[in-house]
Amino acid sequence: MSLYLGAIADDYTGASDLASTLAGNGLRVVQTIGVPPDGMVLPDVDAVVVALKSRSIPAGVAVRQSLAADAWLRSHGARHVLFKICSTFDSTAEGNIGPVTEALALPSRAMPIVCPAFPRNRRTVYQGHLFVGSDRLDESPLKDHPITPMRDSSLLRLMSAQSRLPVGLLSLAVIRAGDDVVRTELSRLRLAGCGSVVADALTDGDLEVLGRVALDGTVSTGASGMGLGLARAIVVDRENLGDVGVMRAPDDLRGSLVLAGSCSAATLEQLDIAEHEWPVLRLGAEDLIAGTTSVKAVVDWARLHLAEGPAVVATSASPDRVAALQAAHGVQRVSALLEGALAEIASQLADEGLSRLIVAGGETSGAVVDRLGIEAFLIGRELAPGVPMLHALGRRHANLRLVLKSGNFGSPGFFTEAIIAG
């Protein structure tokens, strides 16, 4: 296998989002969970997305994991590697976007383009500021992430705080002037000592320029929009694996489980709508802490309903309730308790035989997939922007269809749509 493109994603749902975008733009794609083990056989594909859970771990650990993934990808022929981050730049002053970007760039002395824009999901960058629709990131509802709240929209400030080297800006005017002007400006910024460059982008056309220019180098950093630009620049004229027949959904909806751990406004609305269609169990951290419920009780409840059709288990709660729980019991304790509970629920029910598993929330998806021991996914058709159907590959749960959804993605009726389409 010789890859056209490699990618390292800092969470599992982000990896699926990117893989879906690459597949939708003509590349054959597999997503792996971590660095593939020795001896694992993958299909002949154009791109591999290595999914890590490195967004919120210590920066040094994130760097080591990312370098291991980079080494595997390059040993399989990848000449360019995209470090895939969240389109809302989820991170802290310590990282991990800056440290990982610099570490990946160091061997080739690259100066990566950094752009989290993804216009079809209403994420754009202008004058170095990240926008969600018409709102700056720090004025949007997405600023209230429970683990990585984002209180600044300036990517220059955010990236500079995480980087050892200066960070430059590639303005929209330069990008709209074309590839050659962009290359000239990048040369100037390199001579000025910049280690990375934040790029504006408002449209797919802007991302296509960035993708073509980025392929001159070995590394870039961005959201799925950057993947779109890279994929279109590569222009591989081959059959899209997302259309393979193995992804055809069974008509029987029994055994379809939805697990929701995201507390985003989008997921909360999706749950409210799902309650009109399917049985929904709301699982609270306070219930688990007090011992008024248990994983066994939830599994028993779900097993009863899954025999008849879909079932939904949710730990999602409003930002105010989450803040109160975290203040009372600690941020890490609450997160670990809820993610661990959903992962164990998924594991027990998957071992008994699920047909579909739909998970909402990046951290929750990571916990669930790790517990299931799934090694890789074949990327299927897109159910919503950035959300593909996945078909498990490897030794465990090989017949399971999965959807891993970032909390903010999907229409209000997404859970029902995914169950029916899956």
N, C-alpha and C positions, 0 to 999 in steps of 0.2 A: 504493500500500500504506500503510495506517495501522495501526500496531501498538497492541495493548493493553498489551504488556509487552516490554521489552528486557532483555537480560542480557549481562553481560561476564564470561567465565570465565577464571580465571588458568591453566588448562591444558586440554588437549584432551579427556582422558578425563572430567574434571570437567564440561566443557561437554556431552558426550554424556549423562552421568548426569543433569544438569539437564534437558536437552532431552527425555529419555525421561520424566522425572517430569512435566514440563509436558504432554506429549502424553497421558500416562496419566490426566491429570486434565482433559481436555477441550479443550486448546488445540491449534491447528494450528501446527507448529513447523518451522523450518529452522535448522540450525546452520551458521554460516559459519566459514571458517578465516581469521582476521584480518578487518579492516574490508573489506567488499565493494568491489571496484574499480568505478570509474565505468562505467556501461553494463551491469553484470551484472544479468540479469533473474532475479528470485526469484518463486516462487509466491506467491499471495495467502494470507498466513498471519496468525495472531494474535500470534505471538511469534517473535523472532529472537534466537538465542544466538550472540554473537560469541566465538569461541574464540581466546584469546591464549596465549602461553607466557611469562607475566609473573611467575610465582610466585617464581623464583629469580634473576631478573636485578636489576641495580641499581634501587633504588626510584625514582629520577628517571625512568628509562626506562620502568618499569612505569606510572608516573603518566601520562606522555605518551601511551603506547599506549592506556591506558584512557580518557583524555579524548577521544582521536580516535574510539574506538568509541562512547563516550557521545554525541558530537556526531552521528555517523551515525544512531544509534538514535533520537535525539530529532528529527532532521530527517525521519525516517520515521514520526513520530507517537507514539513511546513517551513516555508521561507518567511512567512509573515504570521505573527501571532497577535491576536486582538485580546487585550485584557478587558473583559466585559463587566461593566459596572452598572449600577442602577441609574435609570434616567432621572432620578431625583438626587443623584450624587450622594447616596446614603453613606455617611462616614463620620468620623470625629476629627478633632484637631491632631490626633496622633496617627490617623490613617483610616483605612489601610490603602487608599487609592494612590496617594503619593509614594509611599515606600515601595509598594509592589511595582508601580510604573517605573520608578528609577532602577529597581533591581533587574527588571526584565530588559531595560534599555542598556544597562552597563556593559554586557559582553560585546555588543556591536557598536557601542558609543552612539546609540540612536538618540534622537530628540523626538519623542512620540507626540503625535497630535492627540489631544484630549477633547472629546466632544460627546456629552451625554444626550444630545438632541435626538428626538424621535418624533417627528412632526405628526405622524398619524395617531399617536397617543397624546398629542397636544403638549409635547415637551420641546421647547426651542431654546436656543441660546442667541442672545443679542447683546453686543457690547460687553461680552464676558459674563453676563448675568443669565441665570437659568430661569425660564418662565414655564409655568403650568397654565396652559391656555393664555389668557390675557393677564394673569397675575404672576408677580415675581414669586419664586419658590417660598420665600420667607413670609409671604402674605397669603399663601394658598392653604387649603386644608391638609395638604400632604406634608406640611411642616411638622406635624405632631406625631411622627413615628415614635412608638414607645421605646425603642432601643437606640435609634439614631435620629433624634429630632433635628431638623434642619432650620436654623434660624438666620441664615445668610444666603442670599442668592448669588453673591459674587464668586464665580468659580476661580477667579484669580486669587482672591483672598483665601478661599478654601483650599485650593491646590498648593498655594505658597506655604500655608501653615503646616502642610504635611510633607514638604519637599526640602531637600538640602540645597538644590540649585534653583536659580531664578526661573520664573514661569512667564512666558510671553503670551501675547494675544494675536490671533489671526482674525482680523476684522472681516465683517461681511462684505465690505467694499472690496477688499483684496480678493476674497473668494469669488465674488461675482465678476472680477476682472479675468478669471480664467486660470488654468493650470500653471502656465508659465510664470505668471505674476505671483501665484502662491509659492511656487518653488523659489523664486527670487527672494520673497519675504522670509521664507523659512531659512534660507542661507544667511540673511542679515541677522535674524534672531539667534542663529547658532553662533555667529561671530560675536554677538553681544553676550554670550555665555549662558543662554537659556538651556535648561535641561529638559523642558517640555513646553508645549504650546497649547493653550486653550483656544478652541476654534468656534466661531459663531456658525450657526446654521438655522435657517428658518424653513427650508423646503428640502424635499428629496434631491432636487437638483444640486443644492449646496453640498449635501452628503455625497453625491456622486463625484463631485470635484475632490472632496476630501479623501474619498476612497481611492481614486486614481493616484493622487499624490502620496497618500500613505503607503501604498504598495512599493514606492521607491525605497522605503525603509523596512525595518524588520519588526517593528512593534508599533501598536497604536492602543489607545485606551478610549473606551466609549460605551454607549448603550447599543441597543439593537439597530438604531439608525446608522451607526458607524458600520455595523455588519452589513446593512443594506448597501451602503456605498462600496464596501469592499467586494461584496458578491457581484454587484453589477459591473465592477471594474474587471473582475476575473473573467466574466462572460464564458462560463462553461456550458456548452450546448449539449446537455445530456438529460435523460429522463429524470424527473423529480421523484425521488423515492417516497415522497408523501402520498403518492397515488397508488401505492402497491395494494393488491387485493387483500393482504392479510389484515389491513386496518378496517375492513368492513365491519360495521357494528352488528351485533346480534339483536334480534327484535325483542328478546326477553329482557325486561328491565330489572328482574329480580337479581339480588346480589350487587346492586349499585350503591356504593357508600360515598357520602360526601363528608369530609372533615374540614371544618373551618376554624382556623386559628387567628386569622388576620382581624385586626380591629379597625381597618380602614372604613371610611364612609361607604365605599362601593360594596364591600363585602357585607356590611351591616344591612344595606338595602337589599342585596341579593338574598340574604337569609330571611328577611321579612317576607319577600315574595315567595320563597321556597316553602314557607310555612303554610301557604294556601294550597300547595300541591302535594307535599310529602310530610311524613312525621319528622319533627325536629326536636332534638333533645339539647337543651342549653346546659352546659357543664361549667360550673364556676369554680375558681380556685378556692374560694372560701368553703365550698362544699367538700372538696377533697381534703383541705387542711383540717376541717372540723370532723371529718370522717362520716358525714351524713350521706355520702355516696362513695362509690369506688369504681375502679376500672372494670371489675367483674360485673358490677351492676349495669354499667353502660353497655358492655359487650352483650350481656343477656338481653337487654332492651333492643339493641341493634339487631341481634340474631333473629329475634322474633319478627321484626319488621322486614328485614332483608329477605325472609322467606316468601314474603308477599310482594315486594317491590323495593324501590329506593328508600334510603333512610339517611338522615342528616344529623351529625353530632357537631356542636359548635361550642367553642370556648370564647368566641368573639364577644367583645363588650365595648361600650362607648368609651371615648378617651377619658372622661371624668371618672368612670368606674375603674378603669385600668389604673389611673393615677392613684386613686384611693387604695386599691389593692397593693400597688407597689410601695406606697408609703407605709402601709401597715405591715407588710410581710417581706419587703425587699424586692428590687427589680429582678435580680437573677433567680431568686427562689420561685417567684411567680412564673417567670418565663419557663424555667426548667421543669416545673411541676406540670404546667399545661401542655408543653410540647411533649414531655415524656408520656403523659397520659394518652394523648392522641396517637402517638407512635405505637404504644402498646396495644391500644384498641385496634389500630390498623393491622398490626402484626398478628394478633389472635384471629381476627376475622379473615385476613388474607390466607392464613394457613388452612382455614376451613373452606375457602373457595369463594373469592369475590370475582365478579365479572368486570366491574369497573370501580376505580378508586379516584375520586376527585378531591384535591386538596387545595385549600385557599390559604395563602400566606407563605412567604419565602422561608422563614425559620421553621415553620411547621412542616413544610414540604421536605426540607432537609432532614428533619428528625424522622419523619415517616419513611423516606426512601432509605436512609441509613439503617433503620430498624428492619426493614424488609430485606436488606441485603441485595438489592438490585444493582447490577453492574453497569448496564448500559441500556439505552433506548434507541429504537428506530423512530425517526421523526415522521409523523403522519400529517394529515391535513390540518389546517388551521381552523380552530373553532371560534376564535375571536382574535383581534389584533394582539400578537405576542403570546398566544396561548394555543399550542398544538396538541393534537392527540398523540400520545406516546404508547409504543408497544414494547414491553419489557423484553430485553435480551439477556442471555446468560443462564445460569443454572437454577435460579429460583424464580418462581412466579412468572414463568415464561409466557403464559397465556393471558396475563393481566393487562388490561388497558388502563392507562393512567392519564390524568390531567393535573398538572401542577401550575396553579394560577397565582401570580402576584396579587396581593390583596386589592390593589387599585384597578385591576384589569377586569374586563368583561361587562356585558350589558346587565341591566337590572334583573333580567330573567336568565342569567347565565347558567345557574346550576341545573335548571330544567333543560335548557338547551344542550348542555354538555351530557347529561344523562341520556337524552334521546339520541343525540348524535354519536355518543360513544359506543 
